[in-house]
């Protein structure tokens, strides 16, 4: 079993050293919100403002070890650089010669009356308006790259269809990212183009598979065994229900509406399909099977935050025994636990507080499960935790623009402190750029990462896990897929793991690449050094938007 930690968005990056972060302003009532109607964004059904505090303008963020507190002038005005939810490329400020922010025009700054404010929260705490604009440009460039790659093939040929599905995936990930960042108006033109591109493959089996999974969501109500578990706890204050889709099952309590859970299941099915689109479909053959199960392989339990109730209910319903006092203590310090009842099922059991990033729980959890099944072949026995974490980070960042749940948390503050000590630039870096820089400058070589246990993983290991998975997804072909599966297979015997993997890797890269070109590996050289240098070249030239190259 693994203990999972949710990273409170208010305190996730309290040591990041960023000049500003985007805040979310919530209003006391509809009348107060109406004063700012032209600038409002809709988040979870609530009208809010999004923007960066103007220095000296009333808002300020106090950072502590326990988290961050956003202060404001209750009796006065508070100034924000507005986030333009219609256009992600718009930056409301410029940097002057003194390194200070200046509004590009008068309408870029909005004054918010303190007496209108109900609550303040950090929004996308790893980014600024400027870094979101860079990320948007980067994602559009990747869409164009996918389109160019598709158009190199004869229309309607098998390679064309494979490349076309990669293009569809690039659109889907960008649209999901835009929605997660509240750029809802910017979604429409991309969604229209995506619909047009989808029509070109509307009758293809892969498209029909995706539609069937999205349409498979169904409410099962409260089965007898679920009600029996509630009765066993001796506390009937909560009502539980179940929903299922083709691959997922969710047990949830009454705080969540059926519609909310159905939306999460559809998100989960989209995550699975986009993973298949990149990691499975282009390579499926008689000797490279699709290992993603056809039925339910991941279950989520979303229950009350009360720890005593949680323990009793999970014991009653899932038959789980928490173990000795030390194990119980570790469990109580986490928000959730992950275990596998059998080789065909992964289970994430969560205690859910009032405001939780449910999309983050679904997406990161599926990163672990998809790594288990696709690379390892089973829900049990995985010996490559970097691969699970790397895929969890990769999918979360690609679809949501954030990673808010993990078994081990990446702290950008570590890179900031190192950068300051070494006199390097660090202000204004996006989450992507900070992960990339940490991996390039401080992470171990890939063969050392393969040997790390989860508890021993540091910030640089997590950054390298994400960076290498992104490299595999974007730049490597079937050779990289085979190599990752071999890592999982050979790691079952730790005594012989590295020797056998070295031999296999030398044989694998001693052959030409899939396109027939030489791999570049020279027999007798250190093959892990060769592989790491290939990753590094990608990380330096293709993984980031250009701001930190």
N, C-alpha and C positions, 0 to 999 in steps of 0.2 A: 504494500500500500504506500501511496505517496501523499504527502500533505501539500495542499495547494494554498496559495496566498493571493488574495485580491489586493491590488495596489490602490489605495484610496487616491482618487484623482486630486484631491486637495493637497496631498502631501507627497505625491509620487516623486517629484523632482525638486525637493526643497533645497538641494545643494547644486542646482544646475548652473547657477551663475548667469542665467540669461538676463538681458536688460529688461525685458518685459515678457509677459505671457498674456494669452488671450483669456479674458474673463467673460462670464455669462451673468448678465444682470436680469434678475427676476423682479416683477413688479407686485405691489400690494393688491392691486385690483385692475379690472379691465379699463377703468377710467384713467388710471395712471399710465397704463401701457399705451392708451390711445394717443397720448401726447407725442409719442415717438413712432407713430404707425408706419411712416415711410421707411424706417430703418429696421423694423422688427424682423426677427427670424422665428420660425416655428420649431420648437424642440419638444418632443413627447407631448404634443397638444398644447403647449404653453407658449405664449408670445414673449420673447426675450430679446435683449440686445447683446451683441457680441462685439468685442473690440479690445484693444490694448490700452491700458491706462496711460494718459499723458503725464509725463513726469512733472510733479508739482501741481497737478490738476485736481487733486482731491482723493482719487483712488491711490492706494499703495498696498503692496503685498509684503507682509511680514513672514519671513521664513524661519522655521524652527525645526529641530530634529524630529518632532512629532508630526509635522505637516506645515501647511501654510494657512494664514489668515488674511483675508482681504478686507482692508479698512476703507472707510469712505466718510465724507463730511455729511452727517445727517441733517444739518441745518443749512447746507449750502449746495453749490453746484459741483459736479464731478465730471471731469472731461475724459472722453474716450476717442481714440483713433478708431473709426468704424471699420469693421470687417464687412466688405461688400459681398453679401451672400449671393448676388446675381452674377458676379464675375470674380473668380478666384485669382485672376492675374492682376487685379487692381491692388496697389499698395498705397495707403493713404498718407504716407510720409516719405521723406527722403532724409539721408544722412548728410549733415553739413560738414564743413571742414573741421569743426571741433568734435566730430563724432557724435553729435546730438541729433535727435529726430526733429524734423520740421514738417508741418502739415503741407501737403502739396496744393491744397486749396481749402478755402474756409469751410466748405461743406464736409471735409474729411474728418472734422472734429465735432462731436456732439456733446452737449452739456446735459447731464442727467441730474435732476433734483434729488437730493438725498431723501426727502420725505416720500418720494415715490418708490423707493427701493424696499423690496421684501427680503431678498437674499442675494448673495454673490457666490459664484463658484468659478473654479478654473475650468476652461474649455479647451480641449486638446492641449494639455499642459506641456507637451514636449515640443510645441511649435509656436512660432510667431506668425503674424500676417505675412511677413516677407518670406519666411520659410515655406508656408503653405503655397504661396505663389510659385516658388521654385519647384516644389513637389508637383504641382499641377502641370507646369511646363514639362517636367521630366516624364510624367505619365503620358502626356500627349505625344511626346517624342517616341515613346515605346510603342504606342499605337501605330504611329506612322512607320516605325521600323518593322512591325509585324505585317503591315499592309504591303510594304516594299518587298519583304521576304516572300509573301504569298504570290505576288505578281511576277516573281521570277520563274514560277512554274506554269505549265500549260493549264489553262482553265479547265476544270472538271477532272483533272488527273488526280490520282491518289495523293501525291505530294501536295497538290493544290488544296485538296479538302483538309488534309492534316494542318497545313499552314493557315487555312481559313478559320479553323476552330481555335487556333492559338490567337488569331486576331479577335475573334468573338470574346475569348477569355480576357484579353487586354481591355476591351471595351467594358465588359462586365465588372472587372476589378476597379476600373476608374470610376464608373458610375456609382458603385457601392461606396467607394472612398468619398466621392463628392457628397453623397447623401449623409454619410457619417459625419462629415465636416459641415453640414447644413448648407451646402451650396446647391440647394434644390433647383433653383432656376437654371443653373448651368447644366443640369442633367438632361433637360429636354432635347437640345440639339443632338447630343451624343446618343440618347435613347432612340431618336428617330433614325439616325444612321445605323445603329445596332439592329433595329427592327428590319431595316432594308437589307442589311448583310445577312440576317438570319433567314430571310425569305429565299436566299440562294441555296440553302441546305434544309429547307423546311421539312422535306420528306425523308431526310437521311436518318438512319437508325440512332445515331448519337443524339440528334436533336429531339427525337421522339422519346429517348431514354430520359433526357433532362426534363422534358415536359411531364412525363409520367411521375417522376419523383416529386416534382413541385406540386402536382395535383393529388398526391397520395395522403396528404394530411387528413387525419380523422380524429374526432373526439370519442374516447372510449368511456367517459364518465368515471364512476367509482366502482371498480371490480370488487368482488367479495373479499379477495385476499388483501386488498388495500384497506377496506373497512375493518377487517379483522385486526390488522396491524394497529390501526387507530385505537381500537378497543383494548388491545393489549397494553398500550401505553398508560391506560387509565385516565387519559385526558382527551375529551372529545371537543375541545375548543377550536380545533382546526378541521377543515374539510379539504380532502385531497381529491384530485382528479388525474386522469391519464390521457395523454394524446400520443399518437404515433404517426410516423410517416414511413416511407419505405425502409429507411436505414436508421431511424432515430426513434427513441421513446423518451417522453418527459413525464415525470411524476411531479406535481406542483400543488401548492396549497392556495387557499382562497384569495390571497392578495393579488394574484395574477389572473387577469381575465382570460377566457378561452381564446379571444382574438390575439392577445399578446403572445401567448404560447404558440399559436398557429403561425404567427409571423416569425417567431424564433425557429420553428421547425423548417419553415421555408428557407430561412437564411442558412440553416445547417445543410439542407439539401443543395443549396447553391454552392456552399463551401466545398462539399464533396464533388460536385460536378466540375467546378473550376480546378480542383486538384487533379481530377481525372484528365481534364483537358490539357494540363501541362505535363503531368508526370506519368500518365498511363496510356492514353489513346494514341499518341504518336508512335508508341513502341510495341504495342501488343502484337504478339506473334506466337506460333506454337511453342517457342522456347523462352518467351517472356510473357507469362500469363498475367491477366488482370486479377489481383488478389482481393479487391474490394468486395466484401460479401454482398449478396443480392438482397438479404433481409436486414433486420435490425442488428447493428453491431455496436451501437453506442447508446447508453442510457444516461440521462441527467435527472438528478433529484434536486428540486428547488424547494427547500423547506424553511420553517421559521428560524430566526437567528438565535433563539434561546438554546444554549448548549445542552442543557439537561434533556429537554424535549427531543432535540436532535439525536442525542445518543440513544435514547430509549426507542425512538421510532425507527432509526436505521437498524438497530438490533432486531426489532420486532418484524420489520418488513423484509429486510435483506438477509437476516440471519448473521449479521456481521458482529464479530467479537472484537472489542477495542484493544484487548491485550492488557499488559501490566501497567502499573502507574506511570512509568516513563513514557510509554506509548500514548497513554491517555493525555498526558501533559502536552506532548507534541501536537496531538490532535486538537486540543483545546486552544492552542496558540495559532491555529490556522482556521481559515474560513471553510475549507472543504477538504475532502479526501478522495483519492482516486485508487480504485482497485479493479481487479478483473475476476469476476466469479468463475469464468471458464475461458478457454482459449478463443471463444468466438464473441466475447462481449466485454466492452470497457464500460465502467460505471464511474461517474463523477457525482459525488454527493455533496451538496452545498447548503450551508446556512446562509440565507440571503438577507442582508440588511435592507433598510428602506430604499436607499438609492444605490443600486448596483448596476454595473455595466453588464447586462445580461448577454448582449451581443458578443462582448469580450469573452465571457465564460464559454459560450457555445463554440466560438471560432478557435480559441486557443486549445480547448479540450479536443476538438476534432483534429487539430494539428498533431497531437500526441497519438490519437487513435489511428489516423491515416498513416503515420510513420510506422506504427506497430504492424498494421496489416500489409501495407504496400511493400515496405522494405524488409521487415522481419518475418511476416507471414502469420503472425499470431498475436492475440491480445496479451499473452503471457511470455515471460522470458526475455524481453528486450534488454540488450546489454549495451546499447548506444544511446545514452540519455541526451547527448548533444544533438542527435538527429531529431528526437522528439521535441526538444526545446527549440531547435532551429526552425522546424516546420511550424510549430506553434507561433513563434515570432513572425515568420514569413507570411503565413496566411492572415494573421491578425493585422499586420502592417499593410499588406496588399489590399485587404478588404475594408479595414476600419481606419487605417492611419494611426493606429495606436496599439499597444499591448498592455492590457490592464490586469492580466492574471497570468501567473507563472509559478513554477515550482522553485524558481530562483530568480531574483529580480535584478535586471540591468539598471545600474545607477549612473546616469550621464555625469553626475557630479564628480565621479572618479576621473573621467577624462578631463573635465574642466580643471580640476586641481593639478593634474599632471601637466596640462597645457600651460597653465600659469607658471608652474615651476620651471618649465622648459622654455618659456617665452614665446609660446605658439599662439596663433589666433584661435579663439574658441567662441567668441561672442557671435550670436546670430546664426549658429549652425542648426540645421534641422535635425530631427531624430535620425533620419536616414544618414545624414552626413556624419553625425556623432557616432553612430554604430559603425559606420564604414571606417572612420578615422581610428576608432579604438581597435578594431580588428586589424587594420593595416599596421598600426604602430606598436601594438602591445600584445597581440594574441600569439599563442604558441603555434608552431607548425602543425599541420592537420594531423599528422600521425600521433602527436602528443595529445591532441584534443580527443582522439579516439579512445584513449585510455582513461579519461577522466570520469570519475563517479559524479553523480549529480551534486552531492553535498560539497564537493571540492571545486565546483565550477565558479570562477570569478567573472567579473564584468567583461573582461576581454574574451573569455571563453564563450560567453553568451553572444557577444557581438560577432565573433568568428562563426559561431553556429548559424546565426541568421545570414551572414554575408556569404558563407559557403553554400547554404541552401539556395539562396538567391542566384548564385553563380550556376548551380546545377540546373535550376529551373529555367534560366534564361540562356545559358551559353553551352551547356554540355548536352550531349546527345545520348543515345542508348548506352554508350560506353560508360558514362557517368552513372546512369541508372544501375547498370550491372555492378559497378564498383560499390555503390552504396548497399545494394542487397548482399554483396559478398562481405562487407564490413559486419553486417548483422549476423550472417551465417557463421563466419569464422570466429566472431567474438564470443561464441558460446563456450569455447575452450580458451580461457585467458592465458594459459601457459604457452600455447602455440600460436596465439592470435596474430601477433605482429610479424612473426617469421613467415607464416602462411600468407598473410595479406601482402607482404612485400613481394613474395614470389608471384602471387596472382596479379598484382598491380603491374609488375614488370612484364608479364605475359600480355596483359590487356593493352598496355600502352606501347608495347613493342610492335603492335599491329597498326595499320593505317587507320585514320579516323573514318567515321561512317561515310564521309563524302569521297573517300579514297585518297585523301591527302595524307602525307606523313604526319604522325602525331608530334614529332619533334623530340621524342625521348630517345636517348642514346644508350644502348646496352652497356651495363657496367656502372652507369651513373646512379646517384641516389634518386630513386623513383619518387619518393615522397617530396623531395626538394623540387623535382620537376613539376609535380602536381600542384604544390603550393605556389610555385612561381606562376603557373597558368592562372590560378585563382587571383593572385596579386595583380597581375596585368589587367584582368577584368575589373577588379575592385578599384584600380587607379583610373581606369579609362571609361568604363561603362556603367558602373553601379550608382554613381551620384550625378547630380545635375551639373556640376562644374564649379560650384562655389568653393569647394575645398580641395580641388585637384592640385 
